[in-house]
Amino acid sequence: MSVFGSLFTAVSGLSAQSDSISMISNNIANVSTTGYKRTDAAFASLVTSSSRSTAYSSGSVRSVQNARISLQGILQQSSSATDIALSGNGFFVVRPATDTSSEALYTRAGSFSEDSNGILRNSSGFYLQGWPVDQNGALPSSQADISSLVPVNLAALNNSAATTSTAALAMNLKASETQTLFPVGPGFTADFTRSVKVFDSLGSGHDLSINFKKMTSPTATATGNFGLSSIVGPFSSTSPFLATDSFDITVGSVGPTTITLDGGVAKILADINAITDPVTLQPLAYARLDENGFLSVKARNIGDDITLADGSGTPLATANKLGMAASIGLNAAPAAPAMLTALDPNKTASTEGWWAVDFRTPSGAIVNSGAVNFDGAGKLNATKDLQNKILVNLDNIDWSNDSTPQDIAFDMAGVTQFSGQYNVISSEQNGAELGLRTGISIDNEGFVTAQFSNGQSSRIYKLAIATFANANGLNELTGDVFRESDSSGSYNLREAGQGSAGNVASGSLESSNVDLADEFSKMIVTQRAYSANTKVISTADQMMQELLQLR
């Protein structure tokens, strides 16, 4: 029985080594196949009896496929931007057809290119799948489900126009510009104009003009007609005024405060500027000599009145030498302008920092208008948002060309008022004219980005990376793809570089993980093992021949 058993054992050895040489030959044949994962032969004994009797019954051997799917192949550079590889764990998701209801398969073979319909397909004919990215860069909420993936289609990207939604201007306004009496309405003749080219939904460009005109403070103002700039020293000795001359001033609800001319011009200005709100301690009046040398007093807060009255120094009032008559009583301050940007509640409005601003289309239509104020540091007197922007909303702009009414958030945080000339530093906006697709790139996060001839780029898809608890348990199919199995566990869709998923290497391909030296070594061992099994058969045959010759 043992002689016959040795024959069967040797035959099983031949069969197992035949399987091994088949796996080796398949590995060698696919040494240049992109993304190929080699299969090694493992051997297991088959025992016919586990008893320890004196009689021995030979068993046999069987070969087992040992897939090396999780073993990384070497990454090699490619000249194609749509050739991709994975550095690390995971698989690209592909389908055999563009229909999203077709079976999802998994591959490391990333030699993708556009087919006749503009869809990325690899050399084995499988279509690359990805999550579509919306205009805000967000992925589908159901991205954990395989049904959220769609074919990466580049055909719809041959033309692109980016509508302007944000714009910004950085420039300086001339602080010494001559003021125009308030109020100044929209459509004024500008002291300075700057245009920014923006683009509508049709990709047409339009010059949106921003116009500036300096204006007097929209607050109560009292101005004299007697020149004080030539007076040097105290009023009592260098001017017709006496040290006892005085007048009363009330600003808003604070006052009357008596101002006595017991010093020089600087002291009268300082005394008026020292009038403050008793609660907030903020100054309420602003006194200066205007361009004619006349005393000018302005309320700092919109809505405050200025009232001048006789003080203890009657000669000043009766002579009217300052040109500021008794009871001048500006009891009705000019109406507050429509603010283009709301004043910062933590700042006091500068009386010399007021500008009228409007935005106009090329046809002259006013998009938005109002007043802005600059503080004493030359910065726009407005509260910045969390992004340090001061936004002016330009809504429902009609370009009269059948384009969709347009909204633009215009950032004015970069506009300043300093001495010197007008100076435009920069202007920017996020729109672009109609452009043709000029290229495709895929970054290491898996984002598929399209570039256009108008200088714009847009993220359109993000590749999903599928990981498995046991990647070596996947079922191999024709075309270097794998199917999920009970041994592999269920797929887990991840973004590249997150969790256990690897990063995407663009312009690269993963080589086969076959090591030729190792395969040839195994081939020699397999050949010798096969020969040894044939020798066992030959020997057993001779023994049986001897047995048959017994008489």
Secondary structure, DSSP 4 states (H G I P E B T S, - for coil): -HHHHHHHHHHHHHHHHHHHHHHHHHHHHTTTSTT---EEEEEEEE-S-----SS----EEEEEEEE-TTSPPPEEE-S-TTBEEEESB-EEEEESSS-TTSPPEEES--BEEE-TTSBEEETTSPEEEEEE--TTSPPPTTTTSGGG-EE-B-GGGSEEEEPP-EEEEEEEEETTPPPBPSP--TTPPPSEEEEEEEE-TTS-EEEEEEEEEEB--SS-EEE--S--TT--S-HHHHSS--TT-EEEEEETTEEEEEEE--S-HHHHHHHHHT-B-TTT--B-EEEEE-TTS-EEEEESSTT--EEEEE-S-HHHHHHTTTS--TT--B-SPPPPPPBSSPPPTTSPPPTT-EEEEEEE-TT--EEEEEEEEB-TTSBBSS---TTS--EEEEEEE--SSSPPPEEEEEEEEEEEEESS--EEEEEEES-EEEEEEEEEEE-TT-EEEEEETTS-EEEEEEEEEEE-TTGGGSEEETTTEEE--TTT---EEEETTSTTB-EEEETEEEPP---HHHHHHHHHHHHHHHHHHHHHHHHHHHHHHHHHT--
